[in-house]
Amino acid sequence: MSLFESYERRIAQINAVLSQYGISSIEEAKAICEQKGIDPYTITKAIQPICFENACWAYVVGAALAIKKGCRKAAEAAETIGEGLQAFCIPGTVADDRKVGLGHGNLAAMLLREETKCFAFLAGHESFAAAEGAIGIAKSANKVRTEPLQVILNGLGKDAAQIISRVNGFTYMQTQFDYATGKLNIVREIAYSKGERAKVRCYGADDVREGVAIMHHEGVDVSITGNSTNPTRFQHPVAGTYKKECYEIGKKYFSVASGGGTGRTLHPDNMAAGPASYGMTDTMGRMHSDAQFAGSSSVPAHVEMMGFLGIGNNPMVGATVAVAVAIEEAMAK
């Protein structure tokens, strides 16, 4: 009986990776996790309950690799988990072409390292998945960080930003950009809750220039875009412009382009074209990103359709961080 979706198309490369670490099967990988008191399957399911079985088992495999490798720090564990995730990519697909499993591992590792101070969800404010992802990622990462990770949302529209802040209990940051001087002014801050949710700052911008100014104001080190309603008007142009300006001042900035792939926004191609199929949103992501994911930020079925796992990209970031933190905590015992 197959354990997860498209088992027959995945198992050969999964077993090949497991064998490199001296693990004979997925079942043994599960036992390795259990011996350390870690349950990656349940952790993943808790982060996005509608995820597919293959997502849960991918984290079991990734965690077993990290334990077998002797990873004692969450950042190191995250990178190795990425190897496990990569093994689940179906050969010849968009996900395989982009090496999105390794990309997810590298992104999570950056969020767990102290040199990363600020992580931005650079997305349309209709993205409630981004909002929930922000909460989960900060909560998990801060368990092993000395300095808490600052998480912000930066999107188009001040009204939308205030609504998202109020619904989620974030702190709404109302700004006004002076186009003549290039100065960003903070008009007011409204915290819609107390505690960890209020630590997430939510910005709304009028246009790309203000969006870039917000990135500079917060000193964003890592960001992930979405391909929602404003990919060509806001997310990708802001990331690309900020990337160029960071390069000019010698600042390190890791840009991730989430979403994209076949059947996405502004996308005319047929999904049968596989990795050759990409349109406007994908093209823009390729122009600025250090890692490009495949499929929806939130919809499991669309990420699965790209040949990867049935879990949204934003929840996947949260799952990678959470499982990596669980490994560090278990290895310390």
C-alpha positions as CSV (number, residue, x, y, z in Angstrom):
1,M,0.0,0.0,0.0
2,S,1.4,3.4,-1.0
3,L,2.0,5.8,1.9
4,F,1.3,9.0,-0.1
5,E,0.3,10.6,-3.4
6,S,2.3,9.7,-6.5
7,Y,4.3,7.2,-4.5
8,E,5.5,5.2,-7.5
9,R,6.8,8.4,-9.2
10,R,8.7,9.5,-6.1
11,I,10.0,6.4,-4.2
12,A,13.1,5.7,-6.3
13,Q,14.7,9.1,-5.7
14,I,13.6,9.1,-2.1
15,N,15.2,5.7,-1.4
16,A,18.4,6.9,-3.2
17,V,18.7,9.8,-0.8
18,L,17.9,7.7,2.2
19,S,20.6,5.2,1.3
20,Q,23.2,8.0,1.2
21,Y,22.5,8.4,4.9
22,G,22.4,4.7,5.6
23,I,18.7,4.6,6.0
24,S,17.0,1.6,4.4
25,S,13.4,2.8,4.1
26,I,10.8,5.5,4.9
27,E,9.6,3.2,7.7
28,E,13.1,3.3,9.2
29,A,13.2,7.1,8.8
30,K,10.0,7.3,10.8
31,A,11.5,5.1,13.5
32,I,14.6,7.3,13.7
33,C,12.3,10.3,14.4
34,E,10.4,8.4,17.0
35,Q,13.5,7.4,18.8
36,K,14.3,11.1,19.3
37,G,10.8,11.9,20.4
38,I,10.0,13.9,17.2
39,D,6.8,13.6,15.2
40,P,7.3,15.6,11.9
41,Y,4.1,14.1,10.5
42,T,1.9,15.7,13.2
43,I,3.9,19.0,13.2
44,T,3.2,19.4,9.5
45,K,-0.4,18.4,9.7
46,A,-1.0,20.9,12.5
47,I,0.5,23.8,10.4
48,Q,-1.8,23.1,7.4
49,P,-4.5,20.5,8.2
50,I,-5.5,20.2,4.6
51,C,-2.0,19.3,3.4
52,F,-1.5,16.0,1.5
53,E,0.0,12.9,2.9
54,N,3.2,13.3,0.8
55,A,4.0,16.6,2.7
56,C,3.8,14.9,6.1
57,W,6.1,12.0,5.0
58,A,8.5,14.4,3.3
59,Y,9.2,16.0,6.7
60,V,9.6,12.6,8.3
61,V,12.3,11.8,5.7
62,G,13.9,15.3,6.0
63,A,14.0,15.1,9.8
64,A,15.5,11.6,9.8
65,L,18.3,12.8,7.5
66,A,19.0,15.7,9.8
67,I,19.1,13.4,12.9
68,K,21.3,10.9,11.1
69,K,23.6,13.6,10.1
70,G,23.9,14.8,13.7
71,C,22.5,18.3,13.2
72,R,22.4,20.0,16.5
73,K,21.4,23.5,15.4
74,A,18.0,24.3,13.8
75,A,19.6,26.2,10.9
76,E,21.7,23.1,10.0
77,A,18.8,20.8,10.4
78,A,16.7,23.0,8.0
79,E,19.2,22.8,5.2
80,T,19.3,19.0,5.6
81,I,15.5,18.8,5.7
82,G,15.6,20.6,2.3
83,E,17.4,17.5,0.9
84,G,14.6,15.3,2.1
85,L,12.0,17.7,0.5
86,Q,14.0,17.8,-2.7
87,A,13.8,14.0,-2.9
88,F,10.0,14.2,-3.1
89,C,10.1,16.3,-6.3
90,I,8.9,14.3,-9.3
91,P,11.6,14.2,-12.0
92,G,11.1,16.4,-15.0
93,T,8.6,18.7,-13.3
94,V,8.6,22.5,-12.6
95,A,9.5,21.8,-9.0
96,D,12.4,19.5,-9.9
97,D,13.7,22.1,-12.4
98,R,13.7,24.8,-9.7
99,K,15.1,22.7,-6.9
100,V,12.4,24.0,-4.6
101,G,13.0,21.5,-1.9
102,L,16.5,22.7,-1.4
103,G,15.2,26.3,-1.7
104,H,12.8,25.8,1.2
105,G,15.5,24.3,3.3
106,N,17.8,27.3,2.6
107,L,15.1,29.8,3.3
108,A,14.2,28.3,6.7
109,A,17.9,28.1,7.6
110,M,18.2,31.8,7.0
111,L,15.2,32.6,9.2
112,L,16.8,30.6,12.0
113,R,20.2,32.3,11.8
114,E,20.9,35.4,13.9
115,E,22.2,37.5,11.0
116,T,18.7,37.6,9.6
117,K,17.0,40.3,11.5
118,C,13.8,41.0,9.5
119,F,11.7,38.7,7.3
120,A,9.0,40.3,5.0
121,F,6.0,38.7,3.5
122,L,5.9,40.8,0.3
123,A,2.4,40.0,-0.7
124,G,-1.1,41.2,-1.6
125,H,-3.0,41.9,1.5
126,E,-5.7,39.5,0.5
127,S,-3.3,36.8,1.5
128,F,-4.5,35.5,4.9
129,A,-2.2,32.5,4.4
130,A,0.7,35.0,4.6
131,A,-0.7,36.4,7.8
132,E,-1.1,33.1,9.5
133,G,2.3,32.0,8.2
134,A,3.9,35.1,9.8
135,I,2.6,34.2,13.2
136,G,3.7,30.5,13.0
137,I,7.2,31.2,11.7
138,A,8.0,33.9,14.3
139,K,6.7,31.7,17.1
140,S,8.8,28.7,16.1
141,A,12.0,30.5,15.1
142,N,12.2,32.5,18.3
143,K,12.4,29.4,20.4
144,V,16.0,28.9,19.3
145,R,17.0,32.5,18.3
146,T,18.8,34.8,20.8
147,E,17.3,37.9,19.1
148,P,13.6,37.6,18.1
149,L,13.0,37.5,14.3
150,Q,11.1,40.6,13.2
151,V,8.3,39.7,10.8
152,I,6.5,42.3,8.6
153,L,3.8,42.3,5.9
154,N,4.3,44.8,3.1
155,G,1.6,45.1,0.5
156,L,-0.4,47.4,-1.7
157,G,-3.2,49.5,-0.1
158,K,-3.4,51.1,3.3
159,D,-7.0,50.2,3.9
160,A,-6.2,46.6,3.2
161,A,-3.2,46.6,5.5
162,Q,-5.4,48.0,8.3
163,I,-8.1,45.4,7.8
164,I,-5.5,42.5,7.8
165,S,-4.0,44.0,11.0
166,R,-7.3,44.2,12.8
167,V,-8.4,40.7,11.8
168,N,-5.1,39.1,12.8
169,G,-4.2,41.3,15.8
170,F,-1.1,42.8,14.1
171,T,0.3,46.3,14.5
172,Y,-0.8,48.5,11.6
173,M,1.9,50.9,10.4
174,Q,0.4,53.8,8.6
175,T,2.9,55.5,6.4
176,Q,3.2,58.5,4.1
177,F,5.9,58.7,1.4
178,D,7.4,62.0,0.3
179,Y,8.0,61.6,-3.4
180,A,10.1,64.8,-3.6
181,T,12.6,63.8,-0.9
182,G,12.2,60.0,-0.9
183,K,11.6,60.0,2.8
184,L,9.2,57.6,4.4
185,N,7.1,59.0,7.3
186,I,5.4,56.9,9.9
187,V,2.0,58.6,10.5
188,R,0.8,56.3,13.3
189,E,1.0,52.8,14.8
190,I,-2.1,50.9,15.9
191,A,-1.6,47.6,17.8
192,Y,-4.7,45.5,17.5
193,S,-3.7,43.0,20.2
194,K,-1.1,42.4,22.9
195,G,1.6,39.7,22.8
196,E,3.2,38.0,19.9
197,R,0.6,38.9,17.3
198,A,1.2,42.6,17.9
199,K,4.9,42.1,17.1
200,V,4.0,41.5,13.5
201,R,4.1,44.9,11.7
202,C,1.7,45.3,8.8
203,Y,2.4,48.0,6.1
204,G,0.3,49.2,3.2
205,A,1.9,51.2,0.4
206,D,0.4,53.4,-2.3
207,D,2.9,52.2,-5.0
208,V,6.3,50.6,-5.7
209,R,8.4,53.5,-4.4
210,E,6.7,53.5,-1.1
211,G,6.9,49.7,-0.9
212,V,10.7,49.8,-1.5
213,A,11.1,52.6,1.1
214,I,9.3,50.4,3.7
215,M,11.8,47.6,2.9
216,H,14.7,50.0,3.6
217,H,13.0,51.3,6.7
218,E,12.7,47.8,8.3
219,G,16.1,46.7,6.9
220,V,14.5,43.6,5.4
221,D,17.1,40.7,5.0
222,V,14.8,38.1,3.5
223,S,11.5,38.3,1.8
224,I,9.0,36.1,0.0
225,T,6.7,37.4,-2.7
226,G,3.3,36.0,-3.6
227,N,1.6,35.9,-7.0
228,S,-1.8,37.2,-5.8
229,T,-3.7,40.1,-7.2
230,N,-0.8,42.5,-7.6
231,P,2.3,40.5,-8.8
232,T,3.2,42.9,-11.7
233,R,2.1,46.1,-9.9
234,F,3.7,45.6,-6.6
235,Q,5.3,42.4,-5.3
236,H,7.9,41.6,-8.0
237,P,8.8,45.2,-8.8
238,V,9.4,46.0,-5.1
239,A,11.6,42.9,-4.6
240,G,13.5,43.6,-7.8
241,T,14.1,47.3,-7.1
242,Y,15.0,46.6,-3.4
243,K,17.4,43.9,-4.6
244,K,19.2,46.4,-6.9
245,E,19.4,49.1,-4.2
246,C,20.7,46.6,-1.6
247,Y,23.4,45.6,-4.1
248,E,24.4,49.2,-4.5
249,I,24.9,49.8,-0.8
250,G,26.5,46.4,-0.1
251,K,23.6,44.9,1.9
252,K,22.9,41.2,1.7
253,Y,19.3,40.5,0.7
254,F,17.8,37.0,0.0
255,S,14.8,37.2,-2.3
256,V,12.3,34.4,-2.7
257,A,9.7,34.3,-5.4
258,S,6.7,32.2,-4.2
259,G,3.9,31.0,-6.4
260,G,4.1,30.8,-10.2
261,G,4.2,27.7,-12.4
262,T,1.7,26.5,-14.8
263,G,-1.9,27.9,-14.8
264,R,-1.0,30.9,-12.7
265,T,-1.8,34.6,-12.9
266,L,-1.0,36.1,-16.4
267,H,0.0,32.7,-17.5
268,P,-1.0,31.6,-21.1
269,D,0.9,28.3,-21.3
270,N,-0.4,24.7,-21.1
271,M,0.7,22.8,-18.0
272,A,1.8,19.9,-20.2
273,A,4.9,21.9,-21.2
274,G,6.3,21.1,-17.7
275,P,9.4,23.2,-16.8
276,A,9.3,25.0,-20.2
277,S,6.0,26.5,-19.2
278,Y,6.2,29.9,-17.6
279,G,4.6,33.3,-18.1
280,M,4.8,36.8,-16.8
281,T,4.7,36.2,-13.1
282,D,7.3,33.5,-13.4
283,T,9.5,35.6,-15.6
284,M,9.5,38.5,-13.1
285,G,10.3,36.1,-10.2
286,R,13.3,34.7,-12.2
287,M,14.7,38.2,-12.6
288,H,15.2,38.9,-8.9
289,S,14.9,35.8,-6.8
290,D,17.6,33.8,-5.1
291,A,15.1,30.9,-4.8
292,Q,11.9,30.4,-6.7
293,F,9.1,28.2,-5.5
294,A,6.5,26.6,-7.6
295,G,2.7,26.7,-7.1
296,S,0.5,28.6,-4.7
297,S,1.4,30.4,-1.5
298,S,-1.5,28.7,0.2
299,V,-3.2,26.0,-2.0
300,P,-1.8,22.5,-1.5
301,A,-3.2,21.1,-4.8
302,H,-1.5,23.7,-6.9
303,V,1.9,23.0,-5.4
304,E,1.3,19.3,-5.9
305,M,0.5,20.0,-9.5
306,M,3.9,21.5,-10.0
307,G,5.4,18.1,-9.1
308,F,6.2,19.0,-5.4
309,L,4.3,18.5,-2.2
310,G,0.6,19.0,-1.4
311,I,1.1,21.9,1.0
312,G,1.1,25.7,0.4
313,N,4.5,27.4,0.1
314,N,3.9,29.7,3.1
315,P,2.8,26.8,5.4
316,M,5.8,24.9,4.1
317,V,8.2,27.6,5.3
318,G,6.5,27.3,8.7
319,A,6.7,23.5,8.7
320,T,10.4,23.5,7.8
321,V,11.2,26.0,10.6
322,A,9.0,24.1,13.2
323,V,10.5,20.7,12.4
324,A,14.1,22.1,12.4
325,V,13.4,23.7,15.8
326,A,12.0,20.4,17.2
327,I,15.3,18.7,16.1
328,E,17.5,21.2,17.8
329,E,15.4,20.8,21.0
330,A,15.5,17.0,20.8
331,M,19.3,16.8,20.1
332,A,19.9,19.0,23.2
333,K,18.4,16.5,25.5
